[in-house]
Amino acid sequence: MTDPPDPAEDVDAQAISWVIRAADPDFDDWEGLERWLAASPAHVAAYHAAATAETDMVEMLAAGGREPAAAPMPRPAWHRAGWIGGALAASLLLVFGVASWHPAGAPRIFETGPGRHRAIALADGSRIALNGDTRLTMSAGDERAIQLERGEALFTVRHDAARPFSVTVAGATISDVGTVFNVVRDQGATRVSVAEGVVLWNPTREAVRLGAGQRLRAEDGSPTLELAPVDVAAVGGWARGWLSYDGTPLRTVAADVSRALGVEVTVSPMAAGRPVRGVLRLDGGANVVMPRLGTLLGVRARFDGTAWRLSSPP
């Protein structure tokens, strides 16, 4: 463990010290870091600059001039208080709502590439974890108004009756009542799963109430909402390095794996609707995960040089 930042140092030096300390796997002073960030907008800006510079340097050195490889899967410790544990590295961007580096009045855009992951911490204590190939926008002046354009995000929200937290996706609104929930937007459909608390789907229209252990799927152009139970432990499993399924079509599993690992995964028409049941670990990268998936399902998993192809055995 490194020593705490010296208060006599200038803000930039303190920020660099915090970034270095937080990168240590044994770092456990997250509350101290949050207090330091909350003390001044200048601290937030300095930390953002230092963390971004550190991330860029690590990726540049690791890539050796090539495109950076996918980041390791973060394994945050989610619990009832809703905090992301110390397993998140300092290279994950922390945003505490005092965006002194961001143009005033402009929405904030957060985006990850395939296989990349990012964490956002809001000023009110809420958290957002972004899976790979995800893009969301935070409303100017209101960090509790989010639009998910594509991909997957896990939300851990502090309830505030005076300031509702909402996620807009494909014209629908998800209103939070203090909870942990996961939202996926891909393949012309939206999926919402709740691990804790309650969310409302389209409060001014259908007003469907989803509690812990419930999930919803809304397909574009269909008036029907699919409701089903879900294991609360499986919600946001991608953020802990695994995916869990209970009858999910293989085409959806392929999209989930592609997003999490940053590799293209296609499924033959004959196998696309095959139901998947079980838990798939994401450790080891695509060269380990894809054969593991093939064995789990009894399908053929083949890499053709550009993408992984899943098909029924000959």
C-alpha positions as CSV (number, residue, x, y, z in Angstrom):
1,M,0.0,0.0,0.0
2,T,1.2,3.5,-0.8
3,D,1.2,6.3,1.7
4,P,-1.8,8.8,1.8
5,P,-1.4,11.9,-0.3
6,D,0.5,14.7,1.5
7,P,-1.9,17.7,2.1
8,A,1.0,20.1,1.5
9,E,1.3,18.9,-2.1
10,D,-0.5,20.7,-4.9
11,V,-3.8,19.4,-6.1
12,D,-2.4,17.7,-9.2
13,A,0.2,15.9,-7.2
14,Q,-2.5,14.7,-4.7
15,A,-4.7,13.5,-7.6
16,I,-1.8,11.5,-9.1
17,S,-1.2,10.0,-5.6
18,W,-4.8,9.0,-5.3
19,V,-4.8,7.4,-8.7
20,I,-1.7,5.4,-7.9
21,R,-3.0,4.3,-4.5
22,A,-6.5,3.3,-5.9
23,A,-4.8,1.1,-8.5
24,D,-3.4,-1.1,-5.7
25,P,-5.6,-4.3,-5.4
26,D,-5.4,-3.9,-1.6
27,F,-6.7,-0.3,-1.7
28,D,-9.5,0.1,0.8
29,D,-9.8,3.9,1.4
30,W,-12.6,4.6,-1.0
31,E,-14.4,6.7,1.5
32,G,-11.3,8.9,1.9
33,L,-11.0,9.2,-1.9
34,E,-14.7,10.3,-2.1
35,R,-14.2,12.8,0.7
36,W,-11.2,14.3,-1.1
37,L,-13.2,14.5,-4.4
38,A,-16.2,16.1,-2.7
39,A,-14.0,18.8,-1.1
40,S,-13.6,20.8,-4.3
41,P,-14.5,20.8,-8.0
42,A,-10.7,21.3,-8.6
43,H,-10.1,17.9,-7.0
44,V,-12.6,16.2,-9.3
45,A,-11.0,17.8,-12.4
46,A,-7.5,16.9,-11.3
47,Y,-8.4,13.3,-10.5
48,H,-10.2,12.9,-13.9
49,A,-7.2,14.2,-15.7
50,A,-4.8,12.0,-13.8
51,A,-6.9,8.9,-14.1
52,T,-7.4,9.5,-17.9
53,A,-3.7,10.0,-18.4
54,E,-2.9,6.9,-16.5
55,T,-5.4,4.8,-18.4
56,D,-4.1,6.1,-21.8
57,M,-0.5,5.4,-20.8
58,V,-1.3,1.8,-19.6
59,E,-3.2,1.0,-22.8
60,M,-0.5,2.5,-25.0
61,L,2.3,0.5,-23.3
62,A,0.2,-2.7,-23.3
63,A,-0.8,-2.3,-27.0
64,G,2.7,-1.5,-28.2
65,G,1.3,0.7,-30.9
66,R,-1.5,-1.7,-31.7
67,E,-5.2,-1.4,-30.8
68,P,-5.5,-1.9,-27.0
69,A,-6.9,-5.3,-25.9
70,A,-10.1,-5.6,-24.0
71,A,-9.9,-4.5,-20.4
72,P,-10.1,-7.1,-17.7
73,M,-13.6,-7.7,-16.4
74,P,-14.2,-5.6,-13.2
75,R,-15.6,-7.6,-10.3
76,P,-17.4,-5.1,-8.1
77,A,-18.8,-6.3,-4.8
78,W,-22.5,-5.2,-4.9
79,H,-24.3,-5.2,-1.6
80,R,-27.4,-3.6,-0.1
81,A,-25.7,-0.2,0.5
82,G,-25.2,0.0,-3.3
83,W,-21.5,0.8,-3.2
84,I,-19.0,-0.5,-5.7
85,G,-16.2,-2.2,-3.9
86,G,-12.4,-1.8,-4.1
87,A,-12.0,-4.2,-6.9
88,L,-12.7,-1.5,-9.4
89,A,-9.3,-0.1,-10.7
90,A,-8.5,3.6,-10.7
91,S,-8.5,3.5,-14.5
92,L,-12.3,3.4,-14.3
93,L,-13.6,6.9,-14.6
94,L,-15.2,8.4,-11.5
95,V,-17.7,11.2,-12.2
96,F,-19.0,12.9,-9.1
97,G,-21.4,15.4,-10.7
98,V,-19.0,18.4,-10.5
99,A,-18.0,18.3,-14.1
100,S,-15.7,21.3,-14.3
101,W,-14.0,19.8,-17.3
102,H,-17.3,19.5,-19.3
103,P,-18.9,22.4,-21.2
104,A,-21.7,24.0,-19.3
105,G,-25.2,23.1,-20.5
106,A,-24.0,20.2,-22.7
107,P,-25.2,16.6,-22.0
108,R,-22.5,14.2,-20.9
109,I,-21.9,11.2,-23.1
110,F,-20.4,8.0,-21.8
111,E,-19.4,5.3,-24.3
112,T,-17.5,2.0,-24.2
113,G,-16.1,-0.1,-27.0
114,P,-16.8,-3.9,-27.3
115,G,-15.2,-5.7,-24.4
116,R,-14.5,-2.4,-22.5
117,H,-16.1,-1.6,-19.2
118,R,-16.6,1.6,-17.2
119,A,-17.9,2.7,-13.9
120,I,-19.6,6.1,-13.1
121,A,-20.1,7.3,-9.6
122,L,-22.7,10.1,-9.1
123,A,-22.7,12.8,-6.6
124,D,-25.7,11.4,-4.7
125,G,-24.0,8.0,-4.2
126,S,-25.7,6.3,-7.1
127,R,-23.6,4.1,-9.3
128,I,-23.7,3.1,-13.0
129,A,-21.6,0.2,-14.5
130,L,-21.3,0.1,-18.3
131,N,-20.8,-3.1,-20.1
132,G,-19.0,-3.3,-23.5
133,D,-20.3,-1.6,-26.6
134,T,-22.6,0.7,-24.5
135,R,-23.5,4.4,-25.0
136,L,-25.5,6.5,-22.6
137,T,-26.2,10.2,-22.2
138,M,-26.6,12.1,-19.0
139,S,-28.9,15.1,-19.1
140,A,-27.3,18.5,-18.7
141,G,-27.8,19.7,-15.2
142,D,-29.5,16.5,-14.0
143,E,-27.3,13.4,-13.6
144,R,-30.4,11.4,-12.5
145,A,-31.9,11.6,-16.0
146,I,-30.2,9.0,-18.2
147,Q,-30.7,7.9,-21.8
148,L,-29.4,4.5,-22.8
149,E,-28.9,4.4,-26.5
150,R,-27.4,0.9,-26.8
151,G,-25.7,-1.8,-24.8
152,E,-26.0,-2.7,-21.2
153,A,-25.8,-0.9,-17.9
154,L,-26.2,-1.9,-14.2
155,F,-27.7,0.9,-12.0
156,T,-27.4,1.1,-8.3
157,V,-29.6,4.1,-7.2
158,R,-30.0,6.1,-4.1
159,H,-33.7,6.9,-3.7
160,D,-34.7,10.6,-3.6
161,A,-38.4,11.3,-3.7
162,A,-37.8,14.9,-4.7
163,R,-35.5,13.9,-7.6
164,P,-36.7,10.7,-9.3
165,F,-34.0,8.7,-11.2
166,S,-35.1,7.8,-14.7
167,V,-33.6,5.9,-17.6
168,T,-35.0,6.5,-21.1
169,V,-34.5,3.7,-23.7
170,A,-36.1,3.4,-27.1
171,G,-38.9,5.8,-26.2
172,A,-39.8,4.0,-22.9
173,T,-39.0,5.3,-19.5
174,I,-37.8,3.3,-16.5
175,S,-38.4,5.1,-13.2
176,D,-36.5,4.0,-10.1
177,V,-37.8,3.7,-6.6
178,G,-34.4,3.1,-5.0
179,T,-33.0,-0.1,-6.3
180,V,-30.4,-2.2,-8.2
181,F,-31.4,-3.0,-11.8
182,N,-29.9,-4.0,-15.1
183,V,-31.0,-2.7,-18.5
184,V,-30.0,-4.1,-21.9
185,R,-30.8,-2.5,-25.3
186,D,-29.9,-4.6,-28.4
187,Q,-31.5,-6.6,-31.2
188,G,-34.5,-4.3,-31.4
189,A,-35.6,-5.1,-27.8
190,T,-35.1,-3.8,-24.2
191,R,-34.6,-6.0,-21.2
192,V,-34.9,-4.9,-17.6
193,S,-34.0,-7.1,-14.6
194,V,-34.4,-6.0,-11.0
195,A,-32.1,-7.3,-8.2
196,E,-33.3,-5.0,-5.4
197,G,-36.1,-2.5,-4.8
198,V,-38.7,-1.5,-7.4
199,V,-38.7,0.1,-10.8
200,L,-41.7,1.4,-12.9
201,W,-41.8,0.7,-16.6
202,N,-43.4,3.7,-18.4
203,P,-45.0,5.3,-15.4
204,T,-47.4,7.5,-17.5
205,R,-48.5,4.6,-19.8
206,E,-48.4,0.9,-18.9
207,A,-47.0,1.7,-15.4
208,V,-45.7,-1.9,-14.9
209,R,-44.2,-2.3,-11.5
210,L,-41.1,-4.6,-11.3
211,G,-39.8,-5.8,-8.0
212,A,-36.7,-7.7,-7.0
213,G,-36.6,-11.0,-8.9
214,Q,-38.6,-9.8,-11.8
215,R,-37.6,-9.1,-15.4
216,L,-39.3,-7.5,-18.4
217,R,-38.7,-7.7,-22.1
218,A,-40.2,-5.2,-24.6
219,E,-39.7,-5.8,-28.3
220,D,-39.9,-2.8,-30.7
221,G,-43.3,-2.5,-32.4
222,S,-45.0,-5.1,-30.1
223,P,-47.6,-4.0,-27.6
224,T,-46.9,-7.1,-25.5
225,L,-44.5,-7.0,-22.6
226,E,-42.9,-10.3,-21.6
227,L,-42.7,-10.7,-17.8
228,A,-40.8,-13.5,-16.1
229,P,-39.0,-14.3,-12.8
230,V,-35.2,-13.8,-12.6
231,D,-32.6,-15.0,-10.0
232,V,-31.6,-11.7,-8.2
233,A,-28.0,-13.1,-7.9
234,A,-27.9,-13.3,-11.7
235,V,-28.8,-9.6,-12.3
236,G,-25.7,-7.7,-13.5
237,G,-23.7,-10.9,-13.4
238,W,-21.5,-9.7,-16.3
239,A,-20.0,-7.1,-13.9
240,R,-18.8,-10.0,-11.7
241,G,-17.5,-12.1,-14.5
242,W,-20.3,-14.5,-15.4
243,L,-23.6,-14.8,-17.2
244,S,-26.6,-16.8,-16.0
245,Y,-29.5,-18.1,-18.2
246,D,-32.7,-20.0,-17.7
247,G,-34.2,-20.7,-21.2
248,T,-32.7,-17.6,-23.0
249,P,-32.4,-18.0,-26.8
250,L,-28.8,-18.7,-28.0
251,R,-28.9,-15.6,-30.3
252,T,-29.4,-13.4,-27.2
253,V,-26.6,-15.2,-25.3
254,A,-24.3,-14.6,-28.3
255,A,-25.0,-10.9,-28.2
256,D,-24.3,-10.8,-24.5
257,V,-21.0,-12.6,-24.9
258,S,-20.0,-10.4,-27.8
259,R,-20.7,-7.2,-25.8
260,A,-18.9,-8.5,-22.7
261,L,-15.8,-9.9,-24.4
262,G,-15.5,-7.6,-27.4
263,V,-15.6,-10.3,-30.0
264,E,-18.1,-10.9,-32.8
265,V,-20.2,-13.9,-32.2
266,T,-22.7,-15.2,-34.8
267,V,-25.2,-18.0,-34.6
268,S,-26.5,-20.2,-37.4
269,P,-30.3,-19.9,-38.0
270,M,-30.8,-23.5,-37.0
271,A,-29.2,-22.9,-33.6
272,A,-30.4,-19.3,-32.9
273,G,-33.5,-20.2,-31.0
274,R,-32.0,-22.9,-28.9
275,P,-32.7,-22.3,-25.2
276,V,-29.7,-21.8,-22.9
277,R,-29.7,-22.8,-19.3
278,G,-26.7,-22.6,-17.0
279,V,-23.9,-20.3,-15.9
280,L,-21.2,-19.2,-18.2
281,R,-17.9,-17.9,-16.7
282,L,-16.3,-15.1,-18.7
283,D,-12.7,-15.5,-17.3
284,G,-9.9,-16.5,-19.7
285,G,-11.0,-14.5,-22.8
286,A,-12.8,-15.6,-25.9
287,N,-10.4,-18.4,-26.7
288,V,-11.5,-20.1,-23.4
289,V,-15.1,-18.9,-23.1
290,M,-16.3,-19.8,-26.6
291,P,-15.2,-23.5,-26.4
292,R,-16.7,-23.6,-22.9
293,L,-20.0,-22.3,-24.3
294,G,-19.9,-24.9,-27.1
295,T,-19.4,-27.6,-24.6
296,L,-22.1,-26.3,-22.3
297,L,-24.7,-26.3,-25.1
298,G,-23.5,-29.1,-27.3
299,V,-23.0,-26.8,-30.2
300,R,-20.0,-26.3,-32.5
301,A,-17.9,-23.2,-31.7
302,R,-15.5,-22.2,-34.4
303,F,-13.3,-19.1,-35.0
304,D,-12.8,-18.3,-38.6
305,G,-10.2,-15.6,-38.2
306,T,-12.6,-12.7,-37.8
307,A,-15.5,-14.0,-35.7
308,W,-16.7,-16.9,-33.6
309,R,-19.5,-19.0,-35.3
310,L,-21.9,-21.1,-33.3
311,S,-23.8,-23.8,-35.1
312,S,-25.5,-27.1,-34.5
313,P,-23.2,-30.1,-34.7
314,P,-23.0,-31.8,-38.1
